Structure formats: C-alpha cells, structure tokens
Amino acid sequence: MCFITFITKSVCINFGLKMSQKELFLKEVIEKVGDKVGEQSTTEKVEQFAKHGRLFLFFELISLRQEVERLKKKAELPK
C-alpha cells in the first residue's frame, strides 16, 4: 500500500495527475529563463535549490554580488 501511495503522489503530466511543487517551480523557471540560460543548467539550479534551500540561495547571492563587483570594476576601467 505504501508503494501505491508513493506512485500516486508522483507527477505525470501525460496522465493528467497534478504536479509537485518542485516540478511546477521547475516548469515556471524554465519558461522564464530556459531560453537564455539553458534548460539543463536551469534544471540543475532548481534541483540544487530543492535540495539545499536557503544555503543554496545564500551562495547564489554571494555569487551575484561578486559578479556585480566585477562588472562595476570593468565599467570603471578607462577605454
């Protein structure tokens, strides 16, 4: 019985079953940025977010801050 419960909670769009929150989030993110970033890269990031949550967001924020600083320095360089 436990096995059947596990299967019914899984998602399958083809059979009309409802999607899990993770899969809904993945679909939404791919629709918004998949063409710019790449579907595989986007899927990996969503998987990491689902697995690590706040810690993942923290490291992404640090990465973005470093990128902003790098771009600021690049913009300040005389041409």
Secondary structure, 3 states (H helix, E strand, C coil): CHHHHHHHHCCCHHHCCCCCHHHHHHHHHHHHHHHHHCHHHHHHHHHHHHHHCHHHHHHHHHHHHHHHHHHHHHHHCCC
